């Protein structure tokens, strides 16, 4: 497999620090939002980000499935759902990567349906070439035209999550 560095550990940290500052500023005069990290890919990003936010931010997790290997599907299935009511709460979804945007859009619409006062999103990587929605994330770390990304929590069929850098996989089907 051919892996090329997209962003090294130092650059990732700079971006996470910037995103935390943007989020703190956006919610400076409001009650902190409920942070909802989307498992499994966002766990490292969410962990790094939440440690750079004030301690009164509440963190919860959901697990949804919209991928089959490297291919995005249109079906959104909850594997693990929130146990916290959203009525009247501001919610900030934390995602590792937005590819087509369909998963994020579906989550936003579902949380709005559940009565959230507002739903925003923060993503580490926004892939622009494959977007299929005009509902874009509110906070974006990196922009990427296209490419399959692994590392820093992101995987290919369960592998490569532990890489400290973000890597572009040039031939994701080889040796998978």
C-alpha positions as CSV (number, residue, x, y, z in Angstrom):
1,X,0.0,0.0,0.0
2,X,1.3,3.5,-0.9
3,X,0.8,5.9,2.0
4,X,1.7,9.6,1.7
5,X,1.6,12.1,4.5
6,X,-1.3,14.6,4.2
7,X,-0.7,16.3,7.6
8,X,1.9,15.4,10.2
9,X,1.3,15.2,13.9
10,X,2.5,18.8,14.5
11,X,0.2,20.2,11.7
12,X,-2.8,18.3,13.1
13,X,-2.2,19.8,16.6
14,X,-2.1,23.3,15.1
15,X,-5.4,22.7,13.3
16,X,-7.1,21.2,16.4
17,X,-6.0,24.2,18.5
18,X,-7.4,26.6,15.9
19,X,-10.7,24.7,15.8
20,X,-11.0,24.8,19.6
21,X,-10.4,28.6,19.5
22,X,-13.1,29.0,16.8
23,X,-15.6,26.9,18.8
24,X,-14.9,28.7,22.1
25,X,-15.5,32.0,20.3
26,X,-18.7,30.9,18.7
27,X,-20.1,29.8,22.0
28,X,-18.6,32.5,24.2
29,X,-21.9,34.1,25.2
30,X,-23.9,30.9,25.1
31,X,-24.3,27.8,27.2
32,X,-21.7,25.2,26.0
33,X,-23.2,22.8,23.4
34,X,-23.5,19.1,23.8
35,X,-20.5,17.7,21.9
36,X,-21.5,14.5,20.0
37,X,-18.5,12.6,18.6
38,X,-19.2,10.1,15.8
39,X,-17.5,6.9,16.5
40,X,-15.1,5.3,15.6
41,X,-13.2,7.6,13.4
42,X,-13.5,10.8,15.3
43,X,-12.4,9.4,18.7
44,X,-8.8,10.7,18.6
45,X,-9.9,14.1,17.0
46,X,-12.7,14.5,19.6
47,X,-10.3,13.6,22.5
48,X,-7.7,16.1,21.4
49,X,-10.4,18.8,20.7
50,X,-12.3,18.4,24.0
51,X,-9.1,18.8,26.1
52,X,-8.7,22.3,24.5
53,X,-12.2,23.4,25.3
54,X,-13.6,24.6,28.7
55,X,-14.3,21.8,31.2
56,X,-18.0,22.4,31.2
57,X,-18.5,21.0,27.7
58,X,-20.4,17.7,27.8
59,X,-19.3,14.9,25.5
60,X,-21.5,12.1,24.2
61,X,-21.0,9.5,21.5
62,X,-23.0,8.0,18.6
63,X,-22.0,5.2,16.3
64,X,-23.5,5.2,12.8
65,X,-22.7,3.2,9.8
66,X,-22.6,4.6,6.3
67,X,-19.5,3.0,4.8
68,X,-18.8,-0.4,3.3
69,X,-15.0,-0.7,3.2
70,X,-14.0,2.4,1.3
71,X,-17.4,3.2,-0.3
72,X,-19.9,5.6,1.1
73,X,-23.5,4.4,1.1
74,X,-26.7,6.4,1.4
75,X,-28.1,4.3,4.3
76,X,-27.5,5.6,7.8
77,X,-27.8,3.1,10.6
78,X,-27.3,3.9,14.3
79,X,-25.2,1.2,16.0
80,X,-25.1,3.3,19.2
81,X,-27.5,6.1,19.9
82,X,-27.5,9.0,22.3
83,X,-29.0,8.4,25.8
84,X,-29.3,12.2,26.4
85,X,-32.5,14.1,25.4
86,X,-31.7,16.9,22.9
87,X,-34.8,19.0,23.6
88,X,-33.8,22.7,23.6
89,X,-30.0,21.9,23.6
90,X,-27.4,23.2,21.3
91,X,-25.5,20.3,19.7
92,X,-22.1,20.3,18.1
93,X,-21.3,17.1,16.1
94,X,-17.7,16.1,15.9
95,X,-16.7,14.2,12.8
96,X,-13.3,13.0,11.5
97,X,-14.0,13.4,7.8
98,X,-16.9,14.5,5.6
99,X,-16.8,12.8,2.2
100,X,-20.2,13.1,0.5
101,X,-21.8,14.9,3.5
102,X,-24.8,12.6,3.5
103,X,-24.0,11.1,6.9
104,X,-23.5,14.5,8.5
105,X,-26.7,15.9,6.9
106,X,-28.7,12.9,8.1
107,X,-27.3,13.3,11.7
108,X,-28.1,17.0,11.7
109,X,-31.7,16.4,10.5
110,X,-32.1,13.6,13.0
111,X,-30.9,15.8,15.9
112,X,-33.2,18.6,14.7
113,X,-36.1,16.2,14.6
114,X,-35.3,15.3,18.2
115,X,-35.8,18.9,19.3
116,X,-32.2,20.3,19.4
117,X,-32.2,24.1,19.6
118,X,-29.4,24.2,17.1
119,X,-27.1,21.7,15.4
120,X,-23.6,22.6,14.2
121,X,-20.7,20.5,13.2
122,X,-16.9,20.5,13.4
123,X,-14.9,18.2,11.1
124,X,-11.3,17.5,10.9
125,X,-11.3,17.0,7.1
126,X,-13.8,18.2,4.5
127,X,-13.4,16.4,1.1
128,X,-14.7,18.8,-1.5
129,X,-14.7,16.7,-4.7
130,X,-17.4,14.2,-3.6
131,X,-19.8,16.4,-1.7
132,X,-23.4,15.6,-2.4
133,X,-25.1,18.2,-0.2
134,X,-25.0,21.9,0.3
135,X,-25.2,21.6,4.1
136,X,-21.5,22.2,5.0
137,X,-19.8,21.9,8.3
138,X,-19.6,25.0,10.5
139,X,-16.0,24.4,11.6
140,X,-13.4,22.8,9.2
141,X,-9.9,21.7,10.0
142,X,-8.5,20.7,6.6
143,X,-9.8,20.9,3.0
144,X,-9.0,18.0,0.7
145,X,-10.0,17.6,-2.9
146,X,-10.2,13.9,-2.8
147,X,-8.3,10.8,-1.6
148,X,-8.7,8.1,0.9
149,X,-7.4,9.1,4.3
150,X,-6.1,6.9,7.1
151,X,-4.5,7.5,10.5
152,X,-5.4,9.7,13.5
153,X,-8.4,7.5,14.1
154,X,-9.4,6.9,10.5
155,X,-9.2,3.5,9.1
156,X,-9.4,1.2,6.1
157,X,-11.4,-1.9,7.1
158,X,-10.3,-1.5,10.7
159,X,-6.6,-0.9,10.1
160,X,-4.3,2.1,10.3
161,X,-6.3,4.0,13.0
162,X,-3.2,4.3,15.2
163,X,-1.0,6.2,12.7
164,X,-0.1,9.5,14.3
165,X,-0.2,11.4,11.0
166,X,-3.0,11.7,8.4
167,X,-2.0,9.7,5.4
168,X,-3.5,9.6,1.9
169,X,-3.8,6.0,0.7
170,X,-3.0,6.0,-3.0
171,X,-4.1,2.4,-3.6
172,X,-6.6,1.5,-0.9
173,X,-7.5,-1.9,-2.4
174,X,-4.0,-3.3,-2.5
175,X,-3.3,-5.7,0.4
176,X,-6.6,-5.0,2.0
